[in-house]
Amino acid sequence: MPVSKKPVTSKPFTSVGLMGFGAFGRLMARHLQPHLRLAVFDPAQEIPASAEGKGLARADLAGIGACDIVILAMPVAEMPAAIAALRPHLKAGAIVLDVGSVKIGPALAMQADLPAHVEIIGTHPLFGPQSGRHGIRGLKIALCPIRGSSAWRIGAFLRKALGLTVIMTTPEAHDREAAMVQGLTHLIAKILVGMEPLPRRMTTASFDLLMQATEMVRYDAPGVFLAIERANPHAKAVRDQFFALAEEMRVLLENGHKPNVSPRHPEQAA
């Protein structure tokens, strides 16, 4: 379904509740602190007092739920439990968004389990702690309006305040493209890491770029890779095509000819 442009309303938001303070949660906090009051809670770890500072304070679930915007910053597999814990504390009119690498599953979970009095936006920052370590201005973020009309003013804030390139899309369209964009990147990176030690001295420019791409995702949490490859319903078709083409290339190099049957395109493999 195409995403139609909605008018940006003037209703202000001043506070963000961040549920999850892992590597990506800390990256978000660093860039949001100068602009909005930030309350932080992580169900998996104690947030040190040293994390507090200008614009950031530790909070409990009630404190997170009282914020104008609530960000679910945890692995996709942990979202249902987080939503259940947060649900009683959300104020009417709050905007809840996730930052997961897949969008269809989280969108359905948020629609089913969040109260009707909150708005819902699916988001996917198309960068991580490694690619964003020198700044996020100019990087991309996908926004999926799910419930309510605030996605467009959130997008305006992300463009103006953080300098991000905002892509409005749907959960289905996002996952279809991400299956190729992220699925192949992380898959190839995992395989290359498994082939270490790799050359580091006598390398070509193209190999160096391949290594740079690998380093950007090398230290992602294991749950990120599993979400990209298993929680995205379109990832298997892309993965199957990749392995089939790799097998075709192996046969060509070993036998001097291609197999008789060519692999199907992901669109035909469902």
C-alpha positions, 0 to 999 in steps of 0.5 A: 500500500502506498504511503500518502503524505499527511500534514504535520501537526503542531502538537509539541512533544518534549520528552522521550522514554527510552526502554533499552540502553544497549549499544544502540540505545546509548547511541540514540541517547547521545543524539537525543539529549540535546533536544528532548528530556530523556528518561531511560530504563533497561529491564536487562541491566542496571543503568549506572548513575554516571549515565545521567546528565543534562537531558537524561535521567534514569527512570522506572516503567512508570516514568517511561510510560509518562513520556510523550514518545516511548522508544522500544530499543531492544531485540525483536524477540524481547519486544512482546515482554517489554510491551506487556510490562509497559502497557499499563503505564502508557499515557493517552496520546503517547507515541510508541515506536520500535527500532527493530531491523524487521518491521512486519512482526513488530508492527503486528505485535504493537497493534495487537498488544498496545492500548488503543489510546497510543499512536504507533510508528515502526522505525528502522535506523539504517545504521548502527553503533559502528556506522554511526560512531562518527555522527549520524547526520546524512544517514537514513532511517525508515519510518512506517506509520502504523496507528495515528498521524504523528509519523510525519512530524516525527520525520520532520524532527529527525530531518531538522534536528538530527539531519537524518534522511527519512524514508516513509514506507510500510512494514511489508515494503521495508521487509521486502527490501531489507531482506536483500539489503541487510540480509546479504550484508550480514550473511556475507559478513558472517561467512567472512568472519568465519574464514579468518584470519583474512589478509590485512596487508596485501589487499586491494581497494575493493577488498578493503571496502568489503572489510569495512562493510564487515567491520560495521556489522561484526559486533552486532548483538547475535539477536540482530543477525537472527532477526534479520535472517529469521524474523523477516519473512522475505529473507529466506527467498533471498538467502536461497537465491544467493546460495543457489547462485553460489552453487551454480558458480561452484559447478561452473568453476569446477566443471566448466559449465553451469547446472541445467536449472537456474535459481529463481528470483526471490519474487518467484520463490514464494 
